[in-house]
């Protein structure tokens, strides 16, 4: 059973954001993203790449990381950075 954790959906989401905040912020500053789904997928991809690096597939450690990360709400994390960085803000059209 998941409970809210420090304002986030669950502990996994909160902790992943906490651990990767600097990387996520750098990504938002240095890259352009088309939409929320693209940003969430980019966050998930970098975390998976880093967390599974050097972990032998189908071992107990691999399964533990997999089970943990599948509970992360990537969209919630992305929404947090959209608000912080004012991403995807539509520009005003001046007539």
Phi, psi and omega in degrees: 000128180265139176239155176300147181223110179053038178088356179260163183303317181204173182298322182297318180292313180300311184292321179297316177298318180299314182292327187249012185307314181297317179295315179299317180296317178298320179299318181293327180282328190258344185236160174252142180234142183287322184197181183299318180298319179296317179295313179300317180295323178294317177299312180299318182298313182293321179293316178300316180301314183285320184286327182269355180299123178079002179262121181293130183299144177064024171265172178300318179296317179299315181296322179295315178296316180301311181297322179294309186290335179287349177267353180287134176268092185296326179294321178297318178297314180300317179301322179301317182282331175299317179291314182297319185258003180052044180287150176066017179291129179286136178282143178288138176263122181258125181262000000 
